[in-house]
Amino acid sequence: MDTATTEAAMAELFLKRPDPYTAARRLREAGPVHRTPLGLHVLTRYADCAAVLQNNAWSHADEAGQLHPSVSAEEAAEELPTSFLWMDPPDHTRLRTLVSKAFTPRTVTRLRPRIEQLCVALVDAALDKGEFDLIDLIAYPLPLTIVCELIGVPAADHRAVQKWSQDLARGFDPDALMTSEAHAARSAASREFQRYFRELIDIRRAKPEDDLLSALAAVEDRGDVLTETELLTTCVTTIVAGHETTVNLVGSGLLSLMREPGEFERLRAHPEYVPSAVDELLRYEPPVQMTTRSAKEPITLAGHEFQRGDGVVVLINAANRDPEAFVDPERLDVARYHDRTNPPPRHLAFSLGIHYCLGAPLALLEMEVLLHELLKRVGNMTLLTEEPRYKPNLIVRGLAELPVRFEARQ
């Protein structure tokens, strides 16, 4: 692929939300490393991407500076309240440990009855309506309700939290690719989120409850483990990361199954494939399409010499469909991960290494429970548009709406 064609593929990758995978494949086939106009290098192949994510010689702490140069270091806490998402040890380890207790497999398992109850109610509402927007009626309410209840956000505030989260998730994209309106929305959402949590923390200090916010407020009161800024940004990070990606898993995952009805019927015949299907949907349509790292020291990777401070884009959407790692990677196969004795490589949708997604067990459980409920009660899921509308987001990619029709299983 010549330089002009490579640049065209990269532009398409960054701009074409309905199908970034064709451009990602062209870049991967053209070579393992490509330089972007932002000065970063794009990595396209699974082995290289996995190596970066698992190697602590690659830092995640510089992402804010790489993608958001318009935000000064002094403004970062106010403008980009992302806490341990963009940290290295030891601060990353300290903050992650404080939140991790809420997302252990044992803790998440205790949430199953509530998730099942909510999925029943959401499918009830869907079948009552018949035709509806799946993103609004199911994809947002499921993970948003659960993470808000886990943290301690009252139900009356869920819609406001949803709006702020959407604006922050859009704001993760490179500044150069955002409109002035998106910049302003990110700034407003950051400030509103932190104002909101300051007020809610004061309420929890006066009257603690059995939720993550009360626990974190108690830690911050000791003053030796968590500062107020860290407390606020940890709350924001947890709530945004705890549902925005799962919204996209539900939306894109169900869209994929509607486009491949044979795979949905295969799941109905083999419900034991559901855990595998969730992993396959994450591989096939990763909610987080890319992430960045920077070299802490000189490193050779994919035949390229990286110097200290050099930045890379780990192209998850290309790596997850790399034929060197996955058999027939462009095909959706709900049983791909079912054989645990000889599984394919782990997909990169949840990252790897120390930044492996803290909320992965919760996202997996929510999607598994929802799929079981749909298989049991929904006979047909029909798309009402051939071209569903996507959010403008590049990094956290997902549908803005998905008009569908559900018919009850007879």
C-alpha angles and dihedrals in degrees: 000000000000123000095261092050091047091052090049091051091049092050090050090049091054096042110033107082100173092057119014090150099078091056091042090054092050091052092047092050091048094055147308097261132040128174116231128213087250090063095251123120119236116223113205109176128083098231093052094043093049091047092055095047093051098043117085089203083082112073128213093192096089098058094100091054094043097050102025109040090154090069114080122218089251092054097044098092091053099037101036109028096179101133115187095003088087103033138099127214136315094033091036091053093047096051095039090052091055092056100034095080089069092056105042114129090248093052092045092049089059088060093060096095091052092046090049091049091050094047090052090052093047093049089046089055092046094051091046091054097041093193119045148131105277093202094056098038102039117000096059103034096052102058095025093056093046097047092044091052090046093052096037105252111153117242092242089065099048096098093051090048090049092054094048091047092052091052092048093047089053087049092061087076119096112282090233090063097047130091122236087250091056091049091052092046091051091050093048093046092050093053095042091049093052094044089051094051093046089058094043092048090054089053092050092049089056093042115016119203135190096274140104094255093059091048093050092046090055090052092049090051089063088061097208102086109029132031122209091253091051090048093052096044091046090055092049093045093049095050096044096043090040095066116006095075092044090053087058093045090055095043100042093036095054091043089056092050091049089052089049102040091167089066091050090052089046087057091049090054091045110031088169085076092066097098089048091047092055091053090046092051089051090051094045098044109017111196090215105052100187144357136192138235135176129214116254090194139006108299134177114216131162089355092303126116111227119193127209108289096021111138130220135193111221101213101211094177090058096041093050090058098041109135089209087067105028132042112238091350097184091062122087106230114177091194095051094107098033097096101075092180093066108015126171118249117294111268117241098230090108093037120232137251125025092343094054106142110278092205096050095110090052094046091049093049094047093052094044093052092047093050092050090051092049093047091050099046112019119076100182133016109194128189113228094198135039092209111044116193119253130206113251090245117127103187102032096038123190149132122286091203139352117197109205143159122225123198122195117250112252 
